[in-house]
């Protein structure tokens, strides 16, 4: 998996994390980022990743919080039941199935759309572009 794919994937996970890690004050700059990403072709994942990395530099504390949440999730075992610590914030970070094909120039993500039981393949950049307005709506 290339660096741009990893960046897009992590950003999608950040947007889907509950409770949200990004502050509601990020809403205005998220709108600008959404416009910039919407103007890119699906194959421009390197440019999209660069824009996301530059945008995330505004939020170093939130990025650190997200990385800690990812590391904590990675350490957990599937069958391990852990009592939540009331002193710590608990985050739910979604998983996505990534499909990379040698024949295709676009990395796709496998998703199950709301109201559907069949997974769908869409480009990771398109998925991130669709998540941004959803995140803005949820964090008004």
N, C-alpha and C positions, 0 to 999 in steps of 0.2 A: 504494500500500500504506500503510495507516494505521500510526500509531506503535505501537498495541497489537499489530498483526500483526507488525511488525518486532521488537518486544520478545519475543514468543512464539517467533518464528523463531530469533532469536539465542540464546535460552535453550535451545531444542531443539538447536541446533548445539553449544552449550557442553556439554550433557549427553552428546552423541554424540562429542565430540572425543576422539581417542586420541593419546597417553596422556591420561588424565583431567587436567583443569586444576584442578578443585575438589578440595580435600584430603579424604581419607577422614573427617576429623573433622567434615565438614559433614553427615555422614549423619543425625545426630539432627535437625538443623534442616531437612533435606530431607524427613524424615518429616512434620514439622509443616506444611511448605509443601504437600506432597502432599495432606494432609487438607484444607487450606484450598481448594486448587484443585479437589478432587473435589466440594466442596460447591457449586461454582458451575455455573450453566447454561452450555451451549455458547456462548450469545450474550453472556456477560459477559466479553468479552475485555479491555475497558478495566479492569475490576476485577482480573482475573487479571494483567494487565501491571503494574498498580500494586503488587500483592502481590509479584511477581517482582522488580521494581525495588527495593522496600524490602528484600526478602530479600538481594539481591545486594550491598547496601551493607555487609554483613558481610565481604565478600571483595574489597576494592578492588585488592589486588595480583593476584589471580587474574583479575579482570576486565580489568586492564591487560594481562596476559599474553595473554588471549584476544583482545583487540582488536589486539594486535601480530601475533598469529598470523593473524587475519583479513586484516589489511593486507598481510602478507607473501604470503598465498595469492592475494590480489587482484592483486598485482604480477606473479605468475608467468604466463608464457604457457603455453598448453596443450601446445605442442610443445617447450617448453624443458625440457631435462633438466639438473637441477642436482645436483651432488655434495653430499651432506649435510656440513655443517660439524660435526666432532666436538665442537666447543665449544658448539654451539647445540642446544636441544631441538627436535625436529621433531614437529609436530602434524598429524594428519589430521582435517580438518574436513569433515563431510558436506554435500552439497547436497540441497535439497529443492525440488520443483516446487510452487509456490504457485498455487492457483487461486482467484481472487476473482471472484465473480459478482454482478452487479447485482441479480438476482432473489433471491439467497440472503442472509440476514443473517449467515451464519457463513462465515468464511474456511476453506477446506479445503486440505489438503496432500495431494499425490499421492505415495504410497509404494508400494514393492514389498515386500510382506510376506515374511518368511523362508519359504522353501519354496514360494513362488509366483512365477510369472513375470508375472502380470497386476498392473498397478498398481491400488491402491485409493485412494478418496478418503475421508478422515476429517477432522474438524474439527481445526484446529491446536491448540486448547485441549485436546481429547481426546487428541491425540497427545502433547503435553507431559505431561499427567497420566499417560499410560501409560509414558512414558520415566522418570519419577521412580523408581518401584519397581525398574525395570531397572537404573538407575544405582546405587541403594542396594545391590542384590544384587551387582553387579560390583565394588563398592568396600567390601566388608566388611572 
